[in-house]
Amino acid sequence: MAHLIVTHNAPDLDAIASIWLLTRFDAQHYAGSRVAFVNPGETISLEAAAELGYQLADVTHVDTGGGEFDHHDPARASKDFCAASQVYHYLEKIHPEIKNDLALQEMVNHFLDVDHFGEVFWPESDHPRYQFMLHQIISGMDRTQINDDNYQVELGARLLDFVYAGMKGFIEARAQLAEGIVFPLKNGTAFAVVSSNDEVLTAAQKAGHSLAIKKDEKTGHIRIKARPDSSFDLKQIYEAILLKDNVGTWYYHPSGKMLLNGSHKSNNHKPSPLSLEEIVKIVKDYLS
């Protein structure tokens, strides 16, 4: 029988992340678990659990109740603990392979940082861009009249699925920076790689490269992007490519900073037969 997971009313990121960790990464025990809510710090009563069809032995409290997955006591109130980090340490014990999941580690570190108000130390901490972060979105949900606790947990957990997928791509992209080739341009450097991860283009630009080129080994599609602050206009590259490629579907972005062959947003773009090496040669001919 699935467990009953109990957390506090108006669940925050730490509470939602704890539930997400249990249901996603300890599925043999928690998949399909029901969630119930109590006042902060409290535990569910025997009677209330029984009304839901559970015995107390089937109940797991997170971020409330003072148990294994709570940190609201003097011994665990430091910045080294939050409910999600305690769930993660539990998961490490029963699934040792989880220690190799760098994406999950980064997420747990973020849960811990936010739960101890670490965002006040972030760069430009008062910038409104941070209102788009998940913990602020959850806070905004608390302010809406249409919200309820179950919906908040369900939506938060679904969004964490997306964050997890994105974090995996982010970490993979950083690793792929060591796999590509770098060559000089008139202004700055270019990075080129064979990869199915579009995030590598952003990672290359964040690493300081003026131009990033990627050919997808699965689809054959090619993407070329210049940093927004670069002096490049890719119009000449676009025209030179069209002289060599009459098969692939190419789109020159009006900004002059993007040249795209294929997109997951379009189903009828044909991949380019040009190799990464051929694209690199064209770029070198015009921008080096």
PyMOL commands that set and color helices and strands:
alter all, ss='L'
color gray80, all
select helices_A, chain A and resi 13-25+27-30+46-51+56-58+74-76+83-94+96-100+102-115+118-121+128-132+134-142+149-176+199-206+235-244+276-287
alter helices_A, ss='H'
color red, helices_A
select strands_A, chain A and resi 4-8+34-38+59-61+181-184+189-194+211-215+222-226+251-252+258-261
alter strands_A, ss='S'
color yellow, strands_A
deselect
rebuild
show_as cartoon
